[in-house]
Amino acid sequence: MKKLIRGMIASAAVVALVWLLMATVQTHTVSEEVTRLRRESRSDIIYLRTRVRELESELTSVLMGVVEPPAESVGGTAENLPETEDVQTEAVTVPTHQAPETQTQPETEAPAAAYILTEHNGMIGVFDASGELVRTVNVFVMTLPRAEQQALEVGIPAYSYEEMCRLAELYE
């Protein structure tokens, strides 16, 4: 009878250990998958933020009359555009309650980024507007997905301290 009880206890212990091992392996697998999905979504978010900032800057430049819109954005290259007559345009003023002499012209440049996240010595470096290294994020760039590596090559702009902290947290 004692042998039977010992055998049952040993069997229960083996089953419990196997169950624990299987649960650990499954937890590790799920954890790796969640980490992979977070990295992918983070790279998508960073790419989209960067692209939105670029488009906002281009749109601001076009609206302020600083730069002509690219020909391909209005329906093709310059060679494919129909010929038009030369049209004289007048300067457009923004109506205000001020006298024309005191009216101020709108800013022609998009706001400059306060911080730039980019690659520095193989890791992610955060630089301020003057180009000084503010901090490094303890993540090697080569371990990131290709899209994030490309975004860091160009430089990811942050327009405030809070935004810079949020971007840095995404990588940590």
The 8 nearest C-alpha neighbors of each residue, nearest first, counted from 0:
[[1, 3, 2, 4, 5, 6, 7, 8],
 [2, 0, 4, 3, 5, 6, 7, 8],
 [3, 1, 5, 0, 4, 6, 7, 8],
 [2, 4, 6, 0, 1, 5, 7, 8],
 [3, 5, 7, 1, 6, 2, 8, 0],
 [6, 4, 2, 8, 7, 3, 9, 1],
 [7, 5, 9, 3, 4, 8, 2, 10],
 [6, 8, 10, 4, 9, 5, 11, 3],
 [9, 7, 11, 5, 10, 6, 12, 4],
 [10, 8, 12, 6, 11, 7, 5, 13],
 [11, 9, 7, 13, 12, 8, 6, 14],
 [10, 12, 8, 14, 9, 13, 7, 15],
 [11, 13, 9, 15, 10, 14, 8, 16],
 [12, 14, 10, 16, 15, 11, 17, 9],
 [13, 15, 11, 17, 16, 12, 18, 10],
 [16, 14, 18, 12, 13, 17, 11, 19],
 [17, 15, 19, 13, 18, 14, 20, 12],
 [16, 18, 20, 14, 19, 15, 13, 21],
 [19, 17, 15, 21, 16, 20, 14, 22],
 [18, 20, 16, 22, 17, 21, 15, 23],
 [21, 19, 17, 23, 22, 18, 16, 24],
 [20, 22, 24, 18, 23, 19, 25, 17],
 [23, 21, 19, 25, 20, 24, 26, 18],
 [24, 22, 26, 20, 21, 25, 19, 27],
 [23, 25, 27, 21, 26, 22, 28, 20],
 [26, 24, 28, 22, 27, 23, 21, 29],
 [27, 25, 23, 29, 28, 24, 22, 30],
 [26, 28, 30, 24, 25, 29, 23, 31],
 [29, 27, 25, 31, 30, 26, 24, 32],
 [28, 30, 32, 26, 31, 27, 25, 33],
 [29, 31, 27, 33, 28, 32, 26, 34],
 [32, 30, 34, 28, 29, 33, 35, 27],
 [31, 33, 35, 29, 34, 30, 36, 28],
 [32, 34, 36, 30, 35, 31, 37, 29],
 [35, 33, 31, 37, 32, 36, 30, 38],
 [36, 34, 32, 38, 33, 37, 31, 39],
 [35, 37, 39, 33, 38, 34, 40, 32],
 [38, 36, 34, 40, 39, 35, 41, 33],
 [39, 37, 41, 35, 36, 40, 42, 34],
 [38, 40, 36, 42, 41, 37, 43, 35],
 [39, 41, 43, 37, 42, 38, 44, 36],
 [40, 42, 38, 44, 43, 39, 37, 45],
 [41, 43, 45, 147, 39, 40, 44, 46],
 [44, 42, 40, 46, 41, 45, 47, 39],
 [45, 43, 41, 47, 42, 46, 48, 40],
 [44, 46, 42, 48, 47, 43, 49, 41],
 [47, 45, 43, 49, 44, 48, 42, 50],
 [46, 48, 50, 44, 49, 45, 51, 43],
 [49, 47, 45, 51, 50, 46, 44, 52],
 [50, 48, 46, 52, 47, 51, 45, 53],
 [49, 51, 47, 53, 52, 48, 46, 54],
 [52, 50, 54, 48, 53, 49, 47, 55],
 [51, 53, 55, 49, 50, 54, 56, 48],
 [54, 52, 50, 56, 51, 55, 57, 49],
 [53, 55, 57, 51, 56, 52, 58, 50],
 [56, 54, 52, 58, 53, 57, 51, 59],
 [55, 57, 53, 59, 54, 58, 109, 52],
 [58, 56, 54, 60, 59, 55, 61, 53],
 [59, 57, 55, 61, 60, 56, 54, 62],
 [58, 60, 62, 56, 57, 61, 55, 63],
 [59, 61, 57, 65, 63, 58, 62, 66],
 [60, 62, 58, 64, 66, 59, 63, 65],
 [63, 61, 59, 64, 60, 58, 65, 66],
 [62, 64, 60, 61, 65, 107, 59, 105],
 [65, 63, 61, 62, 66, 60, 67, 107],
 [64, 66, 60, 63, 61, 107, 67, 62],
 [67, 65, 61, 64, 60, 68, 63, 57],
 [66, 68, 61, 69, 65, 64, 60, 70],
 [69, 67, 61, 70, 66, 72, 73, 57],
 [68, 70, 72, 71, 67, 73, 76, 66],
 [71, 69, 76, 72, 73, 75, 77, 68],
 [70, 72, 75, 76, 74, 73, 69, 77],
 [73, 71, 70, 69, 74, 75, 68, 76],
 [74, 72, 71, 70, 75, 69, 68, 76],
 [73, 75, 71, 72, 70, 76, 80, 79],
 [76, 74, 71, 70, 79, 73, 77, 80],
 [75, 77, 70, 71, 79, 78, 80, 74],
 [76, 78, 80, 79, 70, 75, 71, 81],
 [77, 79, 76, 80, 75, 81, 70, 82],
 [80, 78, 76, 77, 75, 81, 74, 82],
 [79, 81, 77, 78, 82, 76, 75, 74],
 [82, 80, 83, 79, 78, 77, 84, 75],
 [81, 83, 80, 84, 79, 78, 85, 77],
 [84, 82, 81, 85, 86, 80, 77, 87],
 [83, 85, 86, 82, 87, 81, 88, 80],
 [84, 86, 83, 87, 82, 88, 81, 89],
 [87, 85, 84, 88, 83, 89, 82, 90],
 [86, 88, 85, 89, 84, 90, 83, 91],
 [89, 87, 86, 90, 91, 85, 84, 92],
 [88, 90, 91, 87, 92, 86, 93, 64],
 [89, 91, 92, 88, 93, 87, 64, 63],
 [90, 92, 89, 93, 88, 94, 64, 63],
 [93, 91, 94, 90, 99, 104, 95, 102],
 [92, 94, 95, 91, 102, 104, 105, 103],
 [95, 93, 92, 96, 97, 102, 99, 91],
 [96, 94, 97, 93, 102, 98, 99, 92],
 [95, 97, 98, 94, 102, 99, 101, 93],
 [98, 96, 95, 102, 101, 99, 100, 94],
 [97, 99, 100, 101, 102, 96, 95, 94],
 [100, 98, 102, 101, 97, 95, 103, 92],
 [99, 101, 98, 102, 97, 103, 104, 95],
 [102, 100, 98, 99, 97, 103, 104, 96],
 [103, 101, 99, 100, 97, 98, 104, 95],
 [104, 102, 101, 105, 100, 99, 106, 97],
 [103, 105, 106, 102, 107, 93, 92, 101],
 [106, 104, 107, 103, 63, 108, 93, 102],
 [105, 107, 108, 104, 109, 63, 103, 110],
 [108, 106, 63, 105, 60, 65, 109, 59],
 [109, 107, 106, 110, 60, 59, 56, 111],
 [108, 110, 56, 111, 59, 107, 60, 106],
 [111, 109, 108, 112, 158, 56, 113, 106],
 [112, 110, 109, 113, 158, 128, 108, 156],
 [111, 113, 158, 114, 156, 157, 110, 128],
 [112, 114, 158, 128, 127, 159, 157, 111],
 [115, 113, 127, 157, 112, 126, 128, 156],
 [114, 116, 156, 126, 155, 125, 154, 157],
 [117, 115, 125, 155, 154, 124, 126, 156],
 [116, 118, 151, 154, 124, 123, 152, 115],
 [117, 119, 123, 122, 124, 151, 121, 152],
 [120, 118, 124, 122, 121, 123, 117, 135],
 [121, 119, 122, 118, 123, 124, 139, 140],
 [120, 122, 119, 139, 140, 118, 123, 141],
 [123, 121, 139, 140, 119, 138, 120, 118],
 [122, 124, 118, 136, 117, 135, 119, 138],
 [125, 123, 135, 119, 117, 118, 116, 134],
 [124, 126, 116, 134, 133, 115, 132, 135],
 [127, 125, 132, 115, 131, 133, 130, 114],
 [126, 128, 114, 130, 129, 131, 113, 133],
 [127, 129, 113, 130, 114, 112, 126, 115],
 [128, 130, 127, 131, 126, 113, 114, 132],
 [131, 129, 127, 126, 128, 132, 115, 114],
 [132, 130, 126, 127, 129, 133, 128, 125],
 [131, 133, 126, 134, 125, 130, 127, 124],
 [134, 132, 126, 125, 131, 127, 135, 124],
 [135, 133, 125, 132, 124, 136, 126, 123],
 [136, 134, 124, 123, 125, 137, 122, 133],
 [135, 137, 123, 138, 124, 167, 122, 134],
 [136, 138, 135, 122, 139, 171, 123, 170],
 [139, 137, 122, 136, 140, 123, 171, 170],
 [138, 140, 122, 141, 142, 121, 137, 123],
 [139, 141, 122, 142, 143, 121, 138, 148],
 [140, 142, 139, 143, 148, 121, 144, 122],
 [143, 141, 140, 139, 144, 138, 148, 145],
 [142, 144, 140, 141, 147, 148, 145, 139],
 [145, 143, 147, 146, 148, 142, 42, 39],
 [144, 146, 148, 147, 149, 143, 141, 150],
 [147, 145, 149, 148, 144, 150, 42, 46],
 [148, 146, 150, 42, 149, 145, 144, 151],
 [147, 149, 145, 151, 146, 150, 152, 140],
 [150, 148, 152, 146, 147, 151, 145, 153],
 [149, 151, 147, 153, 152, 148, 154, 146],
 [150, 152, 117, 154, 148, 153, 149, 118],
 [153, 151, 149, 150, 154, 117, 148, 118],
 [152, 154, 150, 151, 149, 155, 117, 148],
 [155, 153, 151, 117, 152, 116, 115, 150],
 [154, 156, 116, 115, 151, 49, 150, 117],
 [157, 155, 115, 112, 114, 154, 158, 116],
 [158, 156, 114, 163, 112, 162, 159, 115],
 [157, 159, 112, 113, 114, 156, 162, 160],
 [160, 158, 162, 161, 157, 113, 163, 114],
 [159, 161, 163, 162, 164, 158, 157, 113],
 [162, 160, 164, 163, 159, 165, 158, 157],
 [161, 163, 165, 159, 164, 160, 157, 166],
 [162, 164, 160, 157, 166, 161, 165, 167],
 [163, 165, 167, 161, 162, 166, 168, 160],
 [166, 164, 162, 168, 163, 167, 161, 169],
 [165, 167, 163, 169, 168, 164, 162, 170],
 [166, 168, 164, 169, 165, 170, 163, 171],
 [169, 167, 165, 171, 170, 166, 164, 163],
 [170, 168, 166, 167, 171, 165, 41, 164],
 [169, 171, 168, 167, 138, 166, 136, 41],
 [170, 168, 169, 167, 136, 138, 137, 166]]
